[in-house]
């Protein structure tokens, strides 16, 4: 090997080492700043939520995007203000009372369990493993409800979403320019496909959350369960996290009902199972059939991974992030690398 070849080999080795170091640095930054990236994604998500009705209205009225977006934001703020005026105090009072009563509810459940031999063993084991479980539960929920960090993050994400929704083209063009010129057209196509998918999925998810919340409130109210309104709101918001969310939402409702009596707890459990069956087998196929199909195993895997690495915030954004990643993989790898455009079907 002559000197020129050795120099060329050394240069290639330096390039590969530089690429490896860059990837490692980016992964480390992603690990330590994952919350920032997830908040950025939530901002994009809010922008998509605002742009969906604005684009629909602009396409049917001929108005400019700025006018329709301003109208959507105004109507959204008006709707939130009306809801807060009529239901805000009731929801706030019942939610605070629920956090105060949860320790007593847990203790009532333990007392009912002690009435049977098997239940007494469960109650004793829970007291031994978590002697301050009731107090910790109440304090934890109050902490979540009053933390300024969560409020600050929400405000940042909200304004970020508004800014992104106001001029999406400028940010999109800036991102596309990071790619080589020959790949910019494809990058723009992939971004548009991800944006359209997120719009369809998010609109459908909002409809599902509304239906689940209304059905849960009606059912709990008819059954005479205390704190029906905050429990129904919790069930609606938990619907944003498939599979895990509905289970988590059902736990406090069953506990509250069990404190009133075992028969009521059975009815409440049946109510949640019935609503989730309707949602899973009827509403979701009808509403989300044009969005993107996510295999349950992939969805649960993404929720677990992001939950371990980023906590509750990762679980919340796991589904839309997995959906966006699936679209990108289909476009950039399945279609571009493998050459499978989906038109041919193997037997």
N, C-alpha and C positions, 0 to 999 in steps of 0.2 A: 504494500500500500504506500503510494507516494505522499508527499506533503500536502498536495492539493486535496486528495481524497480524505486524508486525516482531518484537514481543516473543515471540509464539507460535512464529514460525519460529526465532528464536534459542534458545528453550527446546528445541525439537525437535533443533536442531543440537547443542546441548550434550549431550542424551541420547545421540545417535548417537556423538558423540565419546567420551563416557564409556564406552559399550558397546565401541567399538573399542579404547580404551585398556585396558579390563579384559581383553578377549580377548588382546591383545598381551602383557599382563603374565602372564596364565595360561599362554600358550604359552612365554614365556621361563622361567617357573618350571618348567614341564613339561620343558623342554629341559635345564635345569641340575639338576633333581631327578628325572630319569627313572629312575635306579637306585632311588630311594626308592619311586616308584610301582610299579615292576616287583617290588620286594621285597614291597610291600603285596599285589600281585596273587598272588604266590607264597604269601603267608600265607592269602589267600582260597582258593587252590587246595588247600592242606593242610587247611583247614577243610572244604572240600567232600569231600576224601578221607576224613576222619574221620567226617563226618556220613553218608556213603553207607551203610556197614555198620551204623552206629548206628540210622539211620532204618529200615532193613530189619529189624533185630532188634526194634526197638520195635513195628513194625507187626505182627509175628508172635507176639510174646510178651505184649504189653500192658504191658510194663515202661515206666517213665518214661524220657525221653530222657537225663536225667542219669545214670541207672544204665547204660543201654546204651552211652553215650559213654565212661563210666569203664571199662566192660568192654572196649570196643574198644581204648582206649589201653593198658590193662593187657596185653591179648593181643598187641598190636603190640610193646610193650616186651619182653614175654616171648619173642616170636619173634625179635626182634633180638638179645636176649641169648643165646638158644640158638644162633643162627647165628654170633654172634661167638665163642662158646665153642668150637664145633666147627670153624669155618672162618676165624675172624678172624685167627689167627696165620699160617695158610697164605696167605691173601689178602694180608696186610700184607707178609710176607716176599717172596712172589713179585712183588708190585707194586714193592717197593723194588728188588729184584734186576733187574726189567725196566727200571726207570729208569736203573739203573747200566749195564746191558748195551746199551741202545739206541745209544749212540755207537759201541760195538764192532760192533753189528749193521749200522749204516749203513756203517761202514768195510768190513765183509765184503761188503756188497752192492756197494760201489764196486769192490772187488777182482774180484768176479765179472764186473762190467760191463766191466772193463778187458781181459778175456779175448777180447772181440770188438771189431772195429774200430768199429762203430756204438756199442756200449756204452761204449767208451773215450772217445768224444766226449761222451757224456752225463755220464760221471763227471768228465771234465775241466771241462765247463761248470758242473756243480754245485759243484765245488771252487772255481772262479773266482768264481762268484756268491755263494756262502756258504762261505768257507774254514773257518769254525768252526761249520758246521751241526750236526755230531754233538754237539759239546760244548754248543752252545746248546740243542739239543733235550733233552739230558739235564738240563741245569740248569733249563730251563723247566718240564719235567714235575715235577722235584723241588720247584720253587718253588710250582707249583700244588698239589702234594700237602701242603705244609707251611705254607701261608700262614695266618696267624691271622685275616686279614680275612675270608676265605671261611668259616672256622669261626664267627667272630662273627656273620656275616650269617645263617648256617644256624641258629644258636641263636635269633636274633631272629625269623626267619621261623617257626621251629617253635613258639615260645611264642605268637607272634601268631596262628598257625593254631589253636592249642588254645583261646585266648581267644575267637576268632571262632566256633569250633565250639561252645563251651560256651553262649553266649547269642546265637545268630544273629538271633533275632527282634528283640532290642533294637537291634542295629546296623542291621538292615534298616528298622525303623521310623524310626530317626533319619535314614537316608538318604532315605526316602520323604518325610519332612516338609520336605525342601528344595524340593520341587515344589509348585506351586499345588494347592489342595485338590481342584479338579476333575480334576487329572491324577494324583492319588496312586494311585487304583485301577489305572490303566493302568501306572504306574511299578512298582507291586507285581507286576503280572502279568508284566511284562518281566523283572524281577529273578528271579521264580520260574522263568520259562522258561530264563533263562541258567543258573541254579543246577542245574536238572534236566539240561540239556544237558551241563554240565561234569561232573556226577556220572556220567552214562552214558559220556561220552568217557573220563574218567579211569579208571574201573573197567575199561573195555575196553582202555585203553592199558597198565594194569598187567598184565593177562592177556597181552597181546602181548609186553611186555618179558620176562615170565617165560618164555614159550615160546621166544622168540628166544634168550635167555640159555642155557636148558637145551640147546636144539638145537646152539648154537654150542659149548658146552663138550663135549658128547658128540662132535661131529664133530672138534674139535681134538684131543681126547684120543685118539680112535681113529686119527687121522693121526699122532700122536706129536709134535705141535707143542709146544715149550716154552712155559711160562707160559700154559697153556690156561685156567686159572681166572680170572686177572685180565683176560685178553683177552675171555673170555665175559662177565664182568661189565661190561666197557666196552661191549661190543656191546649188552647189555641196556639199560643206561642211555642209550646213544646212540639207541636205538629211540624214545626220547621225542621226538626231533627228526626228523620224517619227511624222507626224501629225502637230506638232508645228513648226518644222523647215521650211517646205515649205511655210507655211503662213508668217512666219517672213521674209523669203527670198523674197517673192513677194512684200512686202510693199515698200522697197526703189525703186524697179524697176518700180512699178506703179507710185510712186511719181515723179520719174525722167521723166517718159513718160507723166504724167499729166502736168508737167511744159512745155512740148513741145506742148501739145494739148490734149483735152479730147478724141478725136478719137484714137490717139496713145495709150492712157492709156487703152482704152477698148480692143485694140488689144493685148497689153501686158498682161492684166489680162486674156484674153482668152488663150494666149500662155501658161501661167503658169498653168491654169486649165487643158489644154489639156495635157501638159507634166506630171502633177501629176496624171491624169486619166490613161495615158499609164503606168506610173510607178506602180500605185496601182492595176490596174486590169489586167495588162499583164506581166510586168517585174518582180514584186515582187513574184507573184505565181510561175513563171518559175524559178527564180534564188534562192529564199529562201525556196522552198518547202521541201528541205531536211534538213533544219536547225531546227528551233523550231517555233511553232505557238504561238504567244502572243495575247490573246484577247485584242481588242482595249481599253476596259474599264480598264483592268489591266495595260496596258501600259500608258495610260493617268494618272491613279492614281499614278503610280510610278514616273512619270515625275513631277506631282504636288508636291508630298511629298518630293522628293529629291530637287526640285526647291526651296521649302520653307525653307528646312533645310540647304541646301548647296549652293544655288544660281545657277548661270549658269553652274558651273562644275557638279552639281548634275543632271541637266537636260541633259547634254551631255552624261553622263554614265548611265542614268536611264534605257535605253533599254537593253544594254548588261547585266547590273546588274540584271534586272528583269528576263532576259532569264536564267542567271546562277542560280538565286534563284528558278525559276520554275523547272529546271532540278533537283536541290537538293531536292526540296519538293517531286517531283515525285518519286525519288529514295529512299529517306530516310523515307518518311511518307506514300505515296500512296502504294508503293511496299512493304516496310519492315514492316510497322505498320498495314496497312489495308489489305495487302496480295493481292492487285490488280496488277497483272503484265501486264495488258492491253490486254491479249489474249482473255478474255471473254468480251462480249459486252451485256449490258442489253438492253431490248427493252423498 
